Amino acid sequence: MLKSITDNATGFEKRFENIGTEVFEDSKSASKAVAREISNLILEKQKEKKYCVLGLATGSSPKGLYTELVRLHKEEGLSFKNVVSFNLDEYYPMEPDSVHSYVRFMKELLFNHIDIKPENCYVPDGTLTKQEISDYCKEYEAKIEALGGIDLQILGIGGNGHVGFNESGALQNSKTRLVALDHMTRVAASAEFLGLSNTPRTAITLGVKKIMEAKRVILLAWGELKSNVIKAAVEGEVTSKIPASYLQEHDNATFVLDKEASSKLLRIKKPWLVEQVNWSEDMIRKAVIGLAMELKKPILMLTDDDYIENGMSDLLASEGKAYDINIEVFNKLQNTISGWPGGKPNADDSNRPERAQPEKKRVLIFSPHPDDDIISMGGTFKRLQEQGHEVHVAYQTSGNIAVADDEALRFANFVTDYNSHFHIESPEASSIFKEAKNFLKHKKGSDIDSSAVRHIKGLIRKGEARATSYFVGLNDEQIHFMNLPFYETGTIEKNPVGPADIKLTMDLIEKIKPHQIYAAGDLADPHGTHKVCLDAIFEAVKNLKEKSFMKDCWVWLYRGAWQEWGIDEIEMAVPMGPDQVLEKRYGIFKHQSQKDGVVFQGSDSREFWQRAEDRNKETADLYSLLGLARYAAMEAFVRWHY
């Protein structure tokens, strides 16, 4: 049985959660626990000389699970010869050898690395004619029934609560069938297909009925982006609007979550409502700020009655009057505000987020993509430079997959026209242009960009990043293009962080010997580029922490264009005036290839500069709502202690 970091014996789940939930520190430890349960089931079935029938999922959620199952096979000898697997779904139409095919996904992540018999691996067929699909789906279910049903079904969950491709509105008795994909689902998948227009509109999916008939169901969910739908599925009512909520009526289903995915659950967000808590400084701050935001009252206006009526009487009993608690929390929050992100020289720094000394610091800003620095902390970036610090920026990846094909072709044309106008003979440039143009002309949606096209796209983003750094005031010696190897696959699917990535990161840190490191602390997608880049930084810092220069190095984490730190988490808030907001916007505008309908727009139709401005304004508005000074915008940071 799964063993998580939470104690499920207290009974509070029965009051608030309508399904068993297990919360783990991270997706890696959660995946290991689920893999061990699957391993035990396979071994049990082997003793009984029976098939083990597994229902398998695709997407980002089960990647770590499949990695661990492969490890169990290779290192511990787990055999899959008695396993029969049925995948949940497949895009339609879809060729099995396409880079987007779930057949290929399963082979590359699992089947090709274990001893499962190929004839025992079933994935819905995306090559059928529409006339063949109905009979095929009946046969698919018949094969499952002939084996006695699914012993253990693995699920992910979509942002709209879908399981498999059973979208919002799917009924509990729905069968395996061809379905139209919800717009939200297509938008979420559009990054993989390099744009919404290339994303399939239909898919074949196992029905809810067969999922509910599985003897055991485990739903995996990682990252903050899943937290809202997890709360709705676990704590809300059973509804066709959120098909995952049907699992509340399954007698052996468990949601397996990492901390971020569970963050909106009541026992995580407001644990004092469900059990006795240790009223630590962090817990008090979380509770009081949360109460003020919920009641839309300044912190200093909260009363004893507010505390009592909202389940926080234990805090009063432990710490005294609301008046005194309010002042303590208010002062702590006020002390996070600083217009001196590198520390204020010759000032008392006992209540400031950063040290006053050394007065001039060496600063290293890591940017996962070539625009994360300016989008996420552009105001702070410019402030650090203007206040006299030695600022370096390191672009960790080329970001080449986020450049549209027509942009690449435009720049390739520019080079050949430039050479022609100035009578520069360059057969190599002409050859590269012809190759790239020919490739892009005949490129299919599932094709990986050629090396030449990827390099052109990378050069476009490199030039934009350099232009931004010049705008801030850096020179070439302060701009570093790392091109971490994990990223250079040409596809959305990246390699795990490896020794080469960590070494490149360590070498740069050792070269600069920074007093401050800024890194993207996005945890929304545990397999995304931001998280992989962050893992490389964390490993590098841990490996270097015994070096003398690291004793004076602080690591600050910023968030990307998608989300911001919770107000109770923020340890440094850098305010911006209206003029600084405009300056940041102009810096973002240097990234022309990322404007006007970028490749990875996501479900948010706003431009990146608009998202950044709105997010920074919202942070400033929250500080104002809580009774603090009002600013036009704020950028927020959390310190990582290593």
N, C-alpha and C positions, 0 to 999 in steps of 0.2 A: 504493500500500500504506500501511496505517496506520503512523504514527510516534508512539510513545508516549514517556513519560519514562523507561521502563525499557529496558535493553539486553538484547535477546533472543538475542544472539549468543554468550553465555557457555556455553550448553549445560546450565545447571542445571535448566531446565524439564524436560528429558528425565528427570532423576532424580526430580523431585518433582511436576511438573505433567503431567497426561496429555492436555492440550489447550493450544493456543496461547492465551496471555493477553497483553493489552496494557493497561498501567496508565497512566492519565493523571492529571494534577494535579487535575482536576475534571470534572464531567459536561459542562460547556460546551465545553471544549477537545476532549473525547472525541467529543461530538456533531458538532463541526465536522469532525473527521477522518473520521468515518463518512460524513457528508454529502458530503465531497469524493470519497470512494471511489465512492459511488452516482452522483455527478455524472459521474465519469470513465467509469463503466460505461454510463450513458445516452448519453454522447457517442460512445463506441466503437460502441455498437449503432446510433446514428444514421448513422455513417459506413458501416456495413455494411448500412444500410437494413433493419434488423430491429427487431422489438419488443424492449423491455427489460421482462422480467417480474419484478416485485418482490413479495415476500411482506412484508406490513406488520403491525405489531403496534400495540396500544393500551396504555393504562395510563400511568403517570408516566414510565417510562424513555425512550420515544421522543419526548417532547414537545420537548426541545431539538433533536433531530434534525430534526423537522418544521419548527421555527422556522428552522433554518439552510437547509433545502431551499427554503423560501419566499423567504428572502433571496437565495439563489443564482438563483432564477427572476427576482425583481424587480430585483436589482442587477447580476447578471452575465449575464442573458438565458438562463439554462438552460431549455430547453423540455422539457416532459413529454408532448408529443404522441405520442411513440412508446412511452410507458410503459403497461403493463397491470398493475394491482395487484390482489392477492388478500389480503384480510385474514384473519388467523388464526382469528378467533372472533367470536361475538356471544352475549349473554345470550338465554335463551329462557324464556318468551315475551318479546318486546321490540318495541315499535313504533319505527319508524325515526326519528320526530320526538321521541321521549322524550329528556329531558336525560341519561339514562343510556345511550342507544343508541350503539354504536360507529359506526354510520352517521353520526350527528350529530357524534360526536367527530372522525372523519376529515374531514368536511366543514369543520368549524370550525377545525381545526388545520392542514389541508393542502389538501384538494381544492378548496375555494372560493377559494384564493389562488394557484393555479397553472393552467397551461393543459392539464391532463390532460383527456382526453375523458370525460365522465360515463359513457358506455357501457363504458369500460375500467376502471371502478372496481367491484370485486366485494367485497361484505361479506356474510357469511352472513345469511340471511333469518330474522329472529326472529318473523315473523308467520305462518309455516306451521302447518298442523295437524300433529299428530304422525305421522299416516299419510303425510304428504307428505315428511317429513324424509329418510327413507332414500334415495329416488330423487333428491331434491334434492342430497344429499351426493355421490352418484355422479356427477351432472352437474357439480358444482363441481370435482371432481377431474379429470373428463374435459376441462373447459375448460383447466385447467392443462396437462394432457398434450398437448392439441392445439396449444398454443403452445410446446411443447418443454420444459416444466418451468419451475420457478422459477429465475431467474438469481441472485438474491440474496435471502435470507430474513432479515428482522430479527426478533429475539426479545427478550422480557424474560424474567424468571425469577421465579416465585412463592416465597414463603417456605418452601414444602414441596418446591421444586425443579421445579414444573410449568412446561411450556412450552406456549404457547397455553393451552387448558384441558385438556391431557393431564395429569391428576392423578397423584399417587403410585399406582403399580400399573399404569399404562398400559404396554402392550407395544410393542415396536419396530415391529411390523407393523400397529399400529392405524391405522384409516382415519378419514376425516372422518365425524363422527357426533354424535349427541346424547349428552351426558354429564351425570352428576350431579356437582355441585360439592362438593369437599371442604369440611368445616366450617371448616378453617383459611383456605381461599380465601374463603369467604363472610364470615368475620369480618374479613379484610383489606379486603374491598370494602364492608363494612357502613356505613362512614362516608359513602360516596357516596350510599347509599340511606337515610340517616338512621335506621339501626337494622337489626339482624340480621333481624328479622321481615319487613322490606320487601325483603330481598336475595334475588334469584333463586336457585333451587335447581338449575337446569339451564342448559346452554349448548350451542351448536353449535361444534365445534372442528375445525380441520384436524388430521388424524392425524399421529402421529410418523413414519409411513412417508413421507408427502409432504414433511415437514420434512427428513428425512434424504436425500431425493432432490434437494433443492435443490443447485445447483452451488456456491453459497457461502452460508455461514451466519454471521451476526454476532449474538451475544447481548450485550445491554446490561444493565449492573447498576450502580446508584448507591446509595451510602449504607451506613452501618454495619449496618442491619437485614438487608441481603443478605449480609453477610460470611460468616456460618456456612454458609449453603447454597452459596455460591460455593466455599468451601473443599472441601465435600463433593463438589460436582460436578466440580471441577477436579483435586483430589488423591485423591479416594476411588475406590472401585471402580465399575464400570458396573453400575447396579442400577435396577430398575423403581421402587424406592422414591423415586428422584430422577431423573425422566425427563430432566432436562437433562444427566445424566451420559452419556446415549446419544451425545451429540455428541463424546465422546472417540473414537468410531469413525467420525466423519465426516472425510474427508481434506482439507477446506477450511473448517474452522470456527474462529472466534476469539471469545473472551470479551473484551469491551471494558469496562473497569472504571475507576471513579474510585478515589482512594486509600483512601477509607473502605470501599468494597466489597471491596477487595483485602486489607484489613488482617489477615485471619486466614491468608492464604497463607503458607507456610513462608518463602519468600524475602523476604516483607515483615515478618513477625512475628519471625523469627529469621534475618536475612540472613547472620550469621556461620557458619551451618551450610552455606551454599551457595557462599559466595565470601569473599574477603578483604574486610574492612571497615576503615574508618577509625574507630578506637576513640575517638570523641568523648565528651565528658562525657554527652551525652544517650544515646548508644548504650550506654555502660557502665551507666548507670542502668537502661535498659530491660532489658539482659541480666541483670544481677545481681538485680534485683527479680523478673524473670520466673523466674529459676532458683529463688529462694527460695520463690516461690509454688508452683511446680511440685513442689518437694521438701517443701513445707509445713514449712520451717525458718526460724527467724529469720535475718536477714541476717548477723548477727555469728557465726552458727554454721556458715556455709558454709566448706568446706575446699577446698584445692587439688584434691583428688580429685573433689569435686563438680563443679568447673569442668571438669576434664579429661574426666570420664565423660559430660559433657553438651555436648561440642563447643565448649568455651570455653577450650581450651588456648592459643589465639592471644592471648586477653586477658591471660593470665598472662605469656606471653612479651613482650607489649607493655608491661604496666603493673606487673609484679612480683607479690608474694605475694597470695593471696586475703585474708589478714588485713588488709592495708593497703587493698585495694580495698573490702573490706566496710565498714571504718570510714568511708571517704570517702563511700560511697553512703548509709550509715546516717545520717551527720551531715546530708547534704543533705536526706534525707527528713524527718528530725526538724525541720529548720528550716522546713518547709512548714507545720507546725502552729502556729496562732496563734489565741488567743482575742480578739485585737484586730484585726478585719478592716479597720478604718480606720486602723491604725497605733497603737502604744502610745506615749503621750506621755512625754517625758523618759526615753526608753530608747535603748540602743544598737540601732540598726535595721540594722546591717551584715549580720546574718544573718536578719533578719525579712522576710517576704514583702511587707510594706507599710511606707511611710515614717512616721516619727514626726511629721514636720511637713508641713503645718500641723496643729496639735493638733486643731482642729475643722475637719473637711472638709465640703464640699458634695458630696453623693452623689446620683447619678441612677440609679435602678434601672429598666431597661426590661423590661416584661412583655408578651410577645406576645399572650397571652390574659389575661383578667382574674383568673386564679388562678395563673399561672406563678410569680409573685414569691413567694407564700407556700408553694406546693408545692415549689419547687426551692431556694429560699434563705431560707425563713421564719425560721430560727434566726439567720442572719446579718443579715437585714433588721431583726429586733428588737434584736439586739446593737448594730448601728450606731446605732439610735435611742437606745437606753439609754446608750450611751457618749458621747452629747452631740453627735453629728454632725447636720448639717442634711440630712435624708434626704428626697428627692423620689422618687415612683414615677410612672412613665408607662405607662399601659395602651395598647398600640399599636393593638389592634383591639377591636371591640365583643364578639367571641365569640358573636354572636347565634345562629349556626347550631347551637351546642351546647346549646341550650335545647329541651326537649321541648315539643310542642304543648300538652299538658294544663297544663303550667306557665304558658305564656303565657295560656291561657284563664282559669286561676285568678286571675292578677294583673289581667286585664282585668275580671273579675267583681268583684274587690275594689274597683277604682276606681269602678265604677258603684254598688256597694253603699255605699261611703263617701260618694259624692255624695248618694245618696238619703237616707242616715241623717242627714246634716248639712244637708239641704235646700239643697244646692248645685246650682243649675240649670246644666247643661253639655250642651247639645245636641250639641256637638262630641264630647265624651267618649262619649255614647250612640251617636253615629253610628259612631265608630271601633270601639267595642265590637261593635256589630251587624255591621259589615263584617268584623272579625277573626273573630268567632264563626261567621259564615256561611262564610267562607273555610275555616276549620279543619274545619268540619263536612263540607264537600265536597272537601277536599284529597285529591289522589291522591299516590301515592308519588313520582311524577316531577315534581310541581308545585314551583315555586320559591315560597317564602313571599312574601306580599304585603308591600308597604312598611310597612303598619301593623303586621303581625305581626312583621316583622323589628325594628321599632323597639321594640315591647313587649318582645321577647326581649332586645334590647340594654339596655333600662332595667333589666331584672331583673339582668343581670350587672354593670351599672354599680353598682347598689345593693349587691350583694355585695362588689364590689371596694372600695367606699368603707367598708363595714363592717369589712373586714379591715384597711384602712389605719388606721381609728380604733382598732382593737384593738391595733395595733402602737404607736400613739401619735402618728400624723400628724394635721395639721389640713388643712382644705380647700385651703389655698394650696399644700400640698405634694403634692396629688393631681392628676394630669393625665390627661385622657381624650383620646387623640389621634385615634381613629377614622380610621386610615390608609385612604385611598381604595381601595387595591388589594384590600382584603378585602371590600368591600361589594358583592358580586355576588349574594348570596343563595344561593350554591351552594358545594359543596366546592371546585370549580374556581375558583381565584383569578386575578386579573390579575397580570402581572409587576410588580415594583416600578417605580414611575415617578417623574418629577421632583417631583410633588406630595408623594409619600411622603417623599422625601429632604429636600425643603424644610421640611416640618413637623418632621422630626427635627432638622435643622440649627437651626431657629428655637428649639426647646426647649433644645437644648444651649447655644446662645448666651445664652439668657435666664438659665439657671441657672449657667453657667460652672463645671461640676463639677470636683472634684479626682479623683473616682472615677466611672466608669460601669460598671454591671453589665448584662450582656446575655445572652440565652439563646443558647448556642453549640451547639445541637442540629444535627447534620449527618446525621441518619438519613434524612431525605427531602429531597433537594435542591430540591423544588418545594413543600415544606410551608410552612405559615404561619411557623413559627419561623425557617426559613432565609431566607424573604423579608424578614421583619422584621430579621434580622441583616444582610442585604445593605443594607438602608436605613441602618442604623446605621453600617456600615463605610464606605459612600459619604459619609455626612454627616461622619464623623470625618475622612476623607481630605480632604474639601473645606474643613474648618475647621482642619486641623493647623497652618497657619501663623499662626493667631491666637495672641496672646500667652498667653491663659489655657489654651490646649491644651498648652502646654509642661509644665504641672504636672498634666495629666490622664492617669490610668492607666485602662485598660479591662480589666475582669475578666469572663471568660465562665463562666457556670454551665450546667448541663445540666438538662433537663426531667425529668418523672416517669418517663421510659421507660428511660434509660440514664445511666451515670455516666462521668466521665473515667477513663481507665486510670490505675492507681496510679502508673505511671511518668511520667504527663503532669502530675499535679497539682502546682501551684505554691503554692497556699494551701489549707489544710484547716482549717476552723473547727469546733472540737469543741463538742458539746452534752452537757449532763447530762440525766438522766431528766426533771427538771422542765421543762427547755427543750424536750425532745421533746414533752411534753404540751402546752405552750404553742403550739408549732407546729401540733399537731393541732387545737387549738381554733380557731386562725386559719384553717385549711383548712375547718373546719366552717362558717365564715361563708358559704361558697359552697354553699348548700343545693340549688341547681338542678343541681349537679354530683355530688350524692350519690345513692346507692340506684339504681344502674342508669342511668348517664348515656348520652347519645346515642352518644358515641364511646368505648365501653368498650375496643374492641380485643380482642385475644386473651387479655388479662390480666383475670381476673374480680375482682381486688382493687380496692377503692376507691382513689382517688387518695391519700388520707392514708396508707393501708396501704402502697402502693407507695413513697411518699416515705420513710416510716419504715424500711421494710425496706432500701431502697437506702442510706439514711444509716447504718443499722446495719452493713450489709455493708462499707461503706467503713471504718468504725471497726474492724470485725473484721479487715480486711486489714492495717491499720496494726498492730494488736495481734499478728497472726500473724507479721509481719515483725520483731517484737521491740520495738515502740514502746509508749508508754503506752496504756492501754485506756480508751476513752470509750464512752458510751452510743451516740453517733451522731456523724457528721461530714458537713459540707457541703463540697464541693470546687470549686475554681476554677482556671482557667488564664488567664494574662495574655496579651492580644493586643497585639503591638507594631506600631504603625502608622508 
